[in-house]
């Protein structure tokens, strides 16, 4: 059961569609591969910790974010699945100040995201395993509803301290699933995200994502997953004049081991660590290990 309903790929974030966007496929991570069950609800809650620094040594800005995301999906017939994701962000931003470091903490609703998965093709039903493979098209929108006007002392805070991006973004992609045998499966997805411009003329860089995962059933309740998550991001545009932030964007490849545990009564526990293998950022940036843990309820 775990093999078919829970799998592999993280982030978006998740879904924050910008130069610090998560690698991975957040929907597949939270809801698993068996998303086309007619009339079925899936509910997931995820916690993720992200750590990044950018800028030269004498003017280095560090951001640590803890993000909690609720994901809800519903399947219509056996071909369409609608997904809603609602994240809340807790950020700590450390900024240099005359040789010292000022720390700033912010929190608030980030940008809700809505998407649809449409199964374009699926193999015929096979005895004992169901459909061995399928191909899906995914498309969606990230809303500008998150908090993007956080301020202190009447002054708007740095863009990277805001809980939301303040922009409407659209994304689309394709995913492929293949059940190798009753104990193992593979998943591949690619996605492109086109970011909008917020009311302060800031535009996070457009993003391309690619993900590959292999899952193996280790017993009656535990699955192990290994993933490779790739992200390419363009530089951020900081104003209406088209000026770019030289310390944003670039390429990164993560290796992600994951464990999934069937807790019974429809609950699945998940934990993963994204380890940067190849980092080719633009300018001066450092991205560190990303930690993710979540709980999924199937009903």
N, C-alpha and C positions, 0 to 999 in steps of 0.2 A: 504493500500500500504506500509506504513512504516513497518508494522509487517513482511511483506514478504521480504523486500529488505534491511532492516538494523537491525542489532542485535548486538551482545553482547560482544564477548570476546577479550580482549586486549592481547603483548606483547610479544612475542618474545620476543621486540626488542631488541619487538622487536626487538628485533631482534639482539641485541648484544649478541652473543652466548657465554656466559661466566658465571662466578659466580654472575654477576649482571644482568643476563638476565631478561627481563620482564616476568611476569606471563601473562597468557591468550593466546588467539588465535588472533593474529594481523590481519590476513586476514579476519576472520569472523567479527571482530570489524569494520574494515574499509569498507567492501563490503557487509555485510549482508548475509542472508541465501539464497536469490534467485539468486544464482550465475550461475545457469545452464540455462540461457536464450540464445538461439541460436543467434549468431551474436551480442551480447550485450557487450558494453564497460562499465567499471566502473572505475572511477578516484576518488582518495581520497587523501587528505592531512591531516596529523596529527601532532600535537605538543604534546610533552610529557616531563614532568619534573620528574627527578629521583634524589634521595638524599640518599647517603650511607656513612657510616664511618667504618673504620676497623683498628685494632691494639690496643695495650694497651694505657692507658690514657696518658703516657709520650711520646708516639710515634704514635699518632693517625693520620691517613690519611683520609680526608674527600673529597668526590667527589659529585659534583652537576652537572648534565647533563641536558641540554635542547636539545631535538632532534626533528628535523622536517623530516618527512618521506612522500614521494610521492609513492602512490600505484596505479598500473594500471593493469587491468585484461581484458581478452577477452574470451568469451565462444564459443567453437566449438560444433555445434549440441546441444544436451542437456545432454552430459555426461562428457565433458572435459572442464576445465577452467584453463587457464594459468595466472600466477600472477607474476608481477615484483615489487619489493620494493626497493626504492633508498633513503637511509637516510643521513642526514647531522647532524653532532654532534657539540655541543658547550659545552665544559666542563670547570669547574673551580675546580682545585685540591688544597686543603689546606694541607700543610705538615709541621710538627714540625721542628723547627730550633733553637736549643739552648734555649728552653723554649718559643720561639716566634713561630709565624706561618707564613710561606711563602705561598703566593697565586699565582697560576699559571693558566692562561687561555689558552685554545687551541680550535681550530675549524678545520673542514675539512670534506671531504666526508668520510662517514663510509662505511661499506661493503654492496654493493647491493646484493639482494637475489632474487632467481628465484625458482618458485615452480609450480607444477601441481596438480590440484584436479581432481580426476577421480571418478565418481559416480559408485559404484559397484552394488547398488540395490536401487530401488525406488518403493514405493507403486503405485497402479493404480490410475489414475486420479479420483478425487471425485468431484461431481457437486458443484460448488460454492467455492471450496477451493483449487482445483488442487491436487498436490501430497502431501499427509499428512505426509509422512516420507521418508527419504533417508539415505543411508550409503555411505560415501566417504572415499577413500584412498588419502592421500596427501604425496608428496615427493618432495624434493628440495635440493638446494645447496646454501650456503652462500659463496660468492666469497671473495678473499683476496684483492680486489681492493681499499679498503679504505686506508686512510693515516696511516701508521704504523711506519714511520720514522721521526715523528716530533721531532725537536731538538731545543736547545737553547744554544748559545755560542759554537756550534759545538759538543755538548753532547746530545745524544739521551735521550728524556724524559722518565719518568716512564711509564711502560706499561699501567697503568690505565689512563694516560693522553693522550694516543693515540686515534685518531678518529676511527681507525679500528683495528681489531684484528690481521691482517696479515696472517690469516690462511684460508684454505678452509674447510668448515664444511658441513656435510650432515645431513639431517633430514627426518624423515618419521613418519606417524601417521595415525589415523583413527578418523572420526567424524560422529556423528549421529544427525539428526534433526527430530523433531516430532511436527507437528501442532496439538495442543491439541484441539482447537476450533478456529473459525474465529478471536478471540480476544487474543489468547495466544499461545505461543510456547515454546519448550525446546530445548536446544542444549548441547551436550556432546562431548568433544574431548580429546584425549591423544596423546602425541607426544614424540619422543626421538630424541635428537640432539647429534651427535658425532662430537666433535671438533678436528680440526687438529692442527699441530704445526707450528708456524711461523718461519721466518728465524733467529730469535733471540732465538730459542729453548724454547719459552714460549708456553704453552698449557693451555687454559682455560678448566675448568672441564666440562665433559659431563653432559647433562641435561635431566631430565624427567619432562614433564609437564602434568597436568590434569586440565580440566576446565568443569564446569557445570553452565548453565545459564537458567534463566526463564524470559520470556518477556511477558508483558501485555499491551495491547492497552488501553490507558486512554481516548482517544478521537479521533477526526478525524485527528489530526496532531501530537499527542504526544504519545510516547511509554515509558514505564519504564522497566528497566532491573535490575535484581539482579543476581550476579555471585559469585561463589567460584572458586578461582584460586590457584592451588598448584604447587610448583616447588621444585624439588630435584636436587642439583648440587654437583658434586664431587669437591674436592679441585683442585686448579690450580697447574700445574707443572711448575716450574720456570726455569729449566735448563735441559741440556741434561743428566745430572747425575740422574735425576728423583726426585730431591728435590721438596717438596710440600710447598705451602704457607699455613701455618696452619690457617690463618685468611680469608680463602675463602671457599665457598661451604656451604652445609647444606640444611635445609628444611624451607620453609615458606608457609603460607596459607593466602591469601588475601580475604577479603570481598569487593566486588566491586558493588556499585550502579551506574547506568548509565541512562541517559535520551537521547532520540532520538527525534528530531523535524523535521517534514516535512516542509521545507521552500518554497516549490513550485518550479515549473519549473525544476524538477528533482534533486533538491538540498536537502540534508539531513544534519542537524547539529547534532553533538554528543558531549557529555561531560561525564566524569567519574572520580571517585576517587577510587583508590585502597588502602584499609586500612588493614595493617597487623594485623591479628588476632592471629596467632600462629607463633612464630619465634624460630627456633632451629638451629642457625648457628654453624658452626665449628669455634672454636677459639673466638676471640673478634670482633664482627661485630654488626652494627646497620643499619637496613633498615627502612626508613621512608615512609610516605604516597607518593604515585605516583599519579600525576594529568595528565589527558589526555583530549584533545579536538580535534575535527576534523570536516571536511566537506567532504561529498561524493556527486559526481555527477553521475547520471545514464543517459546513452544515448545509 
